[in-house]
Amino acid sequence: MAEVSIGCSGCPPDTDTVIYRVATIQQTAIAADHAEPVDPDITVWVTVTKDNGDSGRWFIDDIHY
């Protein structure tokens, strides 16, 4: 099981064509009748860019973890 938080603490400023976000993933392992947290949390930096065409779509450009 995973809980994902999206934020932008420490991200560069967004522009009209590029958005920067940070995802923090906290995982929990379930075994039999109990849950155990999985350490460490995972931090993923994501850059999303806007399509140059008229579609207005956004695409994941870069992922770092």
Buried (B, 14 or more C-beta within 10 A) or exposed (E): EEEEEEEBEEBEEEEEEBBBBBBBBBBEEEEEEEEEEBEEEEEBBBBBBBEEEEEEEEEEEEEEE
